[in-house]
Amino acid sequence: MNVRTAALILSVLHAVCGQSPVVSVRPRTAAVKLGETVSFHCRVTSGSQPVQLEWKRINNQPLGDNVKLGPDGAVLTIANARLNNQGGYRCIATNAQGKSTITTNLSIRQPPKVRVTPSGPLTVRAGESVTLECSVSGKPRPSISWFKQQGGSETELVSSTTDTTASLQVTVMAAEDAGVFVCRAQSREGLAEGRVELELEGGASAPQASVTDTDLTAVEGQSITMHCHATGSPTPVISWSKLRAPLPWQHRVSGGSLTLSNVGRQDSGQYICNATNAAGFSEAYVQLEVDSPPYATTLTDEIVLRPGDALRLQCLAHGTHPIRFRWTRVGGASMSAGAESTKDGLLKIARLKASDSGMYKCVATNHVGSSEALTKVIVRA
């Protein structure tokens, strides 16, 4: 065999036995809200082992303190996503034969925000014109509209609109030309609005109350604030009450806002903002739901049975539904092959063996948190 033939054989063997890595990533793109968590999975689909995986930003900036990598580098997780996490991420696979790169992209969705200038209330003379400007932000780009609210109804108005602003010119000739003007921005990420009241100089108007959020959800133990606004002349006085119940004792009213501290399930209900002046009164409503983590219990702390007996352990939990149940054995022992658990927290083993003795743990979980309860099972003849 000559040198040229030997070199050719080595080259062919290298091509067959040594292969650069090929990778895929999922998802290729992701869009999440601020504060959400997202993971990207990089997978080696072919190539000679060992293959080393690493992640880098496309702009070569640091990954960030809220970005974590799995133990083998395959999974990149961004927790509590922030605006500066937006952009491209590269998964780089390297082995002795070469390297391969694949890119994924993250974008942050943002609910609409609105700012109206000038802020109100504004007092204008008869015949005077005012230009109201509404600036909005959000991703995806929200739609913008101006409305006039009067007498419990609203009318959409024609405004001069760009991608991020909507300008409205209002000429007040009489009392009916004044009122509450609302700029509303809406996208699939939500709705936001800003408002300004125009008052005719020397005129009186009945109050009109409104709340920033008509439905609120809180977690047990949190504090929550409800914001109420009121227009009218003279300036209305705002007070708060709760439907068919007194206000919680841990409450504070400041500038039209009601703050509840350390809320509990009993604080759920409808809260009423009342605005009053010499020309009348108006009410607006907030529905509050307080969610609580589960509290798990079992029907018995200890049970003694014989081999061959049937086991039924019931786990119960109080808290906000839906609640999921999961039974395991404490200490790492595997569950009996005949074990069966139901969605409502019941664990069943048709025929017990001595090896089924031990401590059993029920974990109850909802979107707020989790709780566990233990039962000791003793199997003896």
Disulfide bonds with the S-S distance in Angstrom:
Cys42-Cys91 1.93
Cys134-Cys183 1.92
Cys228-Cys273 1.85
Cys315-Cys362 2.07
